[in-house]
Amino acid sequence: MRIAILDDYQNLALRLADWSALEARGAQITVFDRHLDEAEAATALAPFDAVCHLRERMAMPGTLIDQLPRLRCIAITGSEHRTLDLEAARRRGIVVTSAGNGGLGRWATPELAWGLIIALARQLPQAAAAMKQGGWQRHCGQTLEGKTLGLVGLGRIGRQMARVGQAFGMEVLAWSNNLQPAQAEAVGAHWCAKDELLARSDFISLHLVLGERSRHTLGVREFGLMKPTACLVNTARAGLVESEALLDALRSGRIAGAGLDVFDQEPLPEQHPLRSMDNAIITPHLGYTVEETLRAFYAGTVDNLLAFMDGQPKNLAGA
């Protein structure tokens, strides 16, 4: 059995989990440490019986699945893989297993979101870069106490954001299409309409699931409502924001800054304009990427592959 580990950019998969039980049964494991587009993947993955995904780094549409004649098992991490054509896999008789949500890393994304908020508030990247160049105190930041945090989405991650915001002494506002005032009040946030949240917030953090209803929740009109001193943080999905509207808002100073961990195209193209914007802090989709999460993901993947080899697949996706 030939197994491909996909998109292991940091070469962590073999270090963070024990794959020896698979190798003892004759499995051959190959790590791909760079992203493959569909055309590359169709060729590179053709010899493999199983492919192991890390979240949604590689899309798996039916057009790719149909070009992989040996594929018998797709091992995914996280509770779902939105760019995997599950029906196409089922038509081919391919088993799709899920390794769950990552255990102890459940708060990795809100922790990163707060890191971006603090970095924006205190201009940490600029100050650190100036220090490396021999400078001293060229930048002046602001405190979070007394500021207003606007949470667009108040699910599991949004609720954790609200708790931390209160600890910093911030007023916390929350909105989503289905959010009720009582749900916001239960975690110390105040419900308000979207336009009011955008107009009042000093820091706006996105925590919605991407779907047709939520796509481009923020566009030209919404950026026009924000304070020129406001900062946007997105650790959820890039599609929640209209990308050209965001670029225009940053270029024009319509908003003060943005902290972004997700992008329409990942990895982010080398010449993308965000890479050269001083008022954009960008990180390479690090939200869930911590050792605790990856250990659980890869250990679960190994366990699922062993069950598949035993002829008793478990943790089936979409079951």
Secondary structure as UniProt FT lines:
FT   STRAND          2..5
FT   TURN            9..10
FT   HELIX           13..16
FT   HELIX           20..24
FT   TURN            25..26
FT   STRAND          28..31
FT   HELIX           38..44
FT   TURN            45..47
FT   STRAND          50..52
FT   TURN            55..56
FT   HELIX           62..65
FT   TURN            66..67
FT   TURN            69..70
FT   STRAND          73..76
FT   TURN            82..83
FT   HELIX           86..91
FT   TURN            92..93
FT   STRAND          95..98
FT   HELIX           103..107
FT   HELIX           108..122
FT   HELIX           124..132
FT   TURN            133..134
FT   TURN            145..146
FT   STRAND          148..152
FT   HELIX           156..167
FT   TURN            168..169
FT   STRAND          171..175
FT   TURN            177..178
FT   HELIX           181..185
FT   TURN            186..188
FT   STRAND          190..191
FT   HELIX           194..200
FT   STRAND          203..206
FT   TURN            212..216
FT   HELIX           220..225
FT   TURN            228..229
FT   STRAND          231..234
FT   HELIX           238..240
FT   HELIX           243..252
FT   STRAND          257..260
FT   TURN            270..271
FT   HELIX           273..276
FT   TURN            278..279
FT   STRAND          280..282
FT   TURN            287..288
FT   HELIX           291..309
FT   TURN            310..311
FT   TURN            317..318
//
